[in-house]
């Protein structure tokens, strides 16, 4: 019989639901841990689950309900549209959940998952992985009570997460980070978005006004030519530029003279201006660049999940925090869906679909298909 103890502590029985790219990463990392027994991988597609199960030397299951009574915890890396049903079933069965972002497809679903976890005393963690980025962690102490946040997150089309748009796919990372930084609720949102490849928005921009006066401007694009992930944060104590992809943060901490408004640079003669160009940066706006080694953020996230279960504490990103990020995302999606363009067009489908020119080989069903509506519901 397999030994399920590690240093006097029983192994945590876990499963991964979803055998796609992200689920594969989770499963391989869990299979390599000495304190975890990877009981199964679950996926409705036989080839997917059998491939990953063979790689991780575990069993392949077709449905998450087959896990009941077999596992203590599970990672849900299924499509967003499945999060609610899977999460609800697992939590009702007493199984701790690490849910990949977003927590659910709709706010009411997220609310129910949070309440189920609370009612059953279970850990519900959401996979907002940027919270484990060392550059963001290093910047946090220097940008308390921020006044302005600007974030850009873009990348080439991944052919994944096609059931949701760019707001729930990419922008939600920066929504959650902004909420973490401000510790404030949202007063108002303005947003617009454009659909490039399909029925969901692929490009989005949002301006969020918080109750403490902070403004956050977030941009996301999933049809870009290059990948960028950065955030600028202006706070009373200084400025931070975070490059999430390269794990680099640039910190600018103004001198006391600047902070106390005692520095006067008006009416300088040309010679004084030249002298101050260098002095201003060196003495009054010193910059510190911090570069961090490569970290396995996914492994850190899993470690946080497992430790939270064993110690009975809250994870770094709770279900409630994931729910709050989704609430703001829904506000943004509502604004996107009702944004009025010229010529009366509304929503992310900002240009009317062209009338197709029939070709001899086109089937009748294609020619008779209805043109999709110009106005699209949020999400």
N, C-alpha and C positions, 0 to 999 in steps of 0.2 A: 504493500500500500504506500502511496506517495506521502512523504513527510510534508505536512502543511504548516510547520512551525518555523519561525525565524527568530532566533535569540529569545526563545520562550514565548513568542507571540505568534498566534495563528495567522496564516496567510489570509489576506483579504481576497475573497472570491469575486472576480470581476468579469465583465463581458463588454464587448464593443458592438454597438448596433450601427450598422452602416459600413460596408466594406469598400467604400470608394477611396479616393486619395487621402483625405484627412483621417478617415477611419483606419486606414492601413497604417498610418503613422502612429496613431494611438495604440493600436493592437501590438505592433512590434515593440514599442517602448514598454508596454505592460508585460509582454511576454518575457522581456529581458530582466524584469525586476525579481529579486529574490523574495520580496515580501508580498507578492501578489501571485495568485493562481488565475491565469487567464482561462476561464471556464469555456468560453465560446465566443465566436464571432457570428453575428446575425445579419443576414441580408436576404431579400426575397429573390435575388438573382443567383441561381445555383453556381454559375461559373465564378462569380465574384466571391461568394462566401467560401467556396471550396479552395480557391486559390489562396486566400488570406489565411484560412484555417490551416492549410498545409504548410504555409510559410511560418506560422506561429506555433505549429504543433498542438493544435487544440481542435475542438469539435466545431462543425459548421451547422448552424440552425437557420431555419427559414423564417421564424416568427419570434418576436420578442417575448411573447407570452410563454414560450417554452423555457424561459429562464426562471420562471417563478419557482422559488424554493431551492434554486441552485446557486444564486449569486447574492452577494451583499451590496454590490454597487455596479453601476454601468455607465459607460460613456456613450452618449447619443450623438452620432455623427451622420444621421440620416438627413434627407432633404427637409427644409424648414417646414413645409406643409405637413410633415409627419411628426413634428416635435410634440405637439399637444397630445395627440393620442398615445404615443409611446411614453412620454413623460408621465401622463396621468396614470396609465396602467402600471408603470414601474413604481411610482410613489405610493399608489394604493396597495401595492404588494409589499411595501416596506423596503424598497430598494433605493439607496442613495443615487443621485444622478448628477453627472457632469454633462450639461447640455451645451453643445456647440452653439455659437451665436448665429442668429438671434434666438432668444429664449423660446419664442413662439412666433407664429405668423400674425396673430392678432392680440391686442392688449387684454381682452377678456380671457383669452386662453392663458396668457402669462399670469394674470391675477389668480386664476384657479390653480395653476401649478405652484405658485408661491404659497398659497393657502394650504394646499395639500402637504407640502414639505413641512410647513410650520405645524400643522395638525398632527402629523406623524413623527415629528422630531427628527427629520431627515436632512441631510446636507443636499442642497440644490445649488450647484455652482454653474456659472455661465462662462463659456470659453472666450472671454475678451482678452486675448493673449498679449496685447500690447501692455497690459498692466504688469507684465513680467519682463518688459524690456528694460535693461539696466540704465539706458539713457533717460528714460522717463522717470525711473525711480530716483536717479541722481538729481534731476531737475526739481523734483517736488519741493524740497525744503526751501528753495530760493524763489519760488513763484507763488507763494501763498496769496490768497485773495486777489487773483488776477483781474485786470480791468479789460483786457482785450486778448482774444485767442483767434489765431488764424491757422487753419489746417488744410492741407492738400493731400489727397490720397488717390492715386491713379495707377493703372496698370493695363497691360494688353488683355484682350478678352480671353478668359480662362476656359470657357465652355463648361464651367461648373456653376452651381447655384442659379440655374436658369429659371427656377420657379419663383425667384424674387428679383427685384431691381437693385440698382447700385446703392440705394439708401440702406437697405437691410443687408446688403452684401458687404459693402466697404465703409460707407459713411458712418454706420452705427459704431464702429471702433472709436471714431473721434467724438461722436456724441457721448459715449460712455466716459471717455477721458475728460471731456469738458465738464461733465457733471461731477466727476471726481475732483477736478481742480476748483470748481466754484462752490460746491456744497450749497447750491441754491436751486430754487425751482425756476421754471421757465415762465416768463411773462408774455412773450410774444414771439412768433415765428413768421418769417417770410421766406419763400422758397420757389424755385422753378426747376424743371427738369426736362430732359429731352430723350426720347426713345430713338435709338439708332438702328438696332438690329431686330427688335421684336416688340412685344406688347408691354414690356416694362421699361422704366427709365434707365438709361445707361450713363447719363451725365446728369449731375445734380449740384445745385448750389443752395445753401441755406444760411440765413442770418438769424441767429438766436439771441434774444434779449432776456437776460436773467433778472430775477427780482432784486439782486444786489447791484444792478447797474452794469454788470459785465456784458460784453458783446462777444459772441463767437461767430466767425464766418467760416463755414465748412464747405469744401469743394470735393467732389468725388467723380471719378470717371473710370469706367472699366473697358473703354475702347481706345486707350492711349497707346502711343508708340513706345513709351518707356515707363518703367515703374518708379514712382516717387512716393514717399511717405514722410512728410515732415509737418512740424507744428511750431508756430511762433507764439510765445506767451509774454505779454507785457504785464508786469505786476509792480506794486509800489517799491519793492526791494530790488528790482532788476528785470532783466530780459533773458529769455532762454530760447534757443533754436534747437529743436530736437530732430535729428535725422534717425528715424526709427529703423530704416533699412541697414544703415551702417553703424548703428549703436553709438552715435556721436551726439554730444550736447555742447553747445556754445553758450556760456554764461557771461552776461555783462552786468557787473554790479557797480552802479554809480557811486561816486564819492559823496561824502556828507555835504559838501558844498552844493552839489547838484540836488540832492534829496531835500536840503533845507532851502532851496531856491536862492542861494547866496552867490552863485556864479553869474557874472555879468560879462557878456562878450560883445556888447554893442559898442559902436564908435571906435573900433580898433583901427590903427593905422596899418598899412600894408605889411610892414615889418613885423608887427605884433601878430597879424593874422597868420603869417608863415610859421612863427614860433608856436602859436597855439594849435596849429593843425596836428603836430606831433604830441604836444603836451596834453591836449584834450583827451586823446585816446589813451595815452600811457597813464596819466594821473587821475583822470576823472571818469573815464569809461573803460576801465581795464577789462580785457576779455580773457576768459579761461576756457580752453577747449579740452573736453574729456572724451577719450576714445576707449571703448570697452571691448574686451575680447568677445569672440563669438560665444553665445550662450544657447542652450537648447531650451527655448522658452516653453515649448510643449511639454518637455520633461518636468520643468519647474511647475507648470500648471497642474500636471498629474500628481506631482509630489504634494502640492498644496491641497488638492482634493483628498488624497489618501490620508494625509496628516489631519485634516479637518475631521474626517470620519473617525479616526482613531482617538483623537483628543476631544471630540465633541465640541469643536469650535467653529466659528464662521470662516468660510474661505475668503480669499482676497476679493473675489467678485461673486457676491451672493445672488440668489435668485431675485431678490428685491432690486438690486442694482441693475441686473439685466432687464427686469421689468420696467424700471424707470427710463432706461435707454430706449426701450421699445416704445414707450409712451411718447417720447420726443420724436422718434422716427415716424410715428403715426401722424403727429402734428405736421411734420415736414411733408409727408406723402399727401396729406389732405391739401396742403397749399399747392403742391405740384399738380395735383389732379384738377384744381380749380383755377390755375393760373390762366388768364385770358391773354391770347396773343392777338395780333392784328387779324383782320378779316373774320373775327368771331371764333377762331379756333381756340380750343380749351384743352389744357392738360399736356402730358408729355408727347402726345402725337401731334406736334405743332404744324405739320404739313399734311395736307390731304393725300390719301393714297392715289397714285396715278391710275388712270383707266387702262387696263391691259390691252395690248394689241394682240388679238388671237393668232395663234400659230397652228398649223395643220395637226401637229402631234399633241396638242394640249387636250386633256380629257374634258368632257362636258362639265364634270363636277367642279373643276377649277374655274372655268369660265363663269359658272353660275354662282360661285361662292360670294357671299355678301362682303362688302367692304367693311372692315372693322370700324367701330365708332370712333369719332375724334376725341370724345371725352372718355377717360378711363378711370375706373375706381382706384382709390389709393392702394399702392402696393403692386 
